[in-house]
């Protein structure tokens, strides 16, 4: 897969992208990004940030899954397997695909819990 490259004069240069050649104009979206992101010169590896937040909030996510009251949670998920996936992700085990599946599952549990909690 070919990535998109940015330069100071990107609008003037065609760039090879995933969907073919297209022109990139960074100033168009410049106001959409917060200043710390827009001005950064080094990208921090996301995996480290993600695992750090899981270490910090993993117990809360596990408690959410175990205490879920919505009946669909137990029908759709093996709760202990989901809790094990959270624990493993906290340790940095797995990859982006396994973390994505775990994220989606925990997000669905949280969404279902909000449905029964009401507005």
Secondary structure, DSSP 8 states (H G I E B T S, - for coil): -------TTGGGSEEEETTEEEE--GGGGGGGS-HHHHT-SS---HHHHHHHHHHHHHHHHHHHHHH---HHHHHH--HHHHHHHHHHHHTT-S-HHHHHHHHHHHHHHHHHHHHHH--
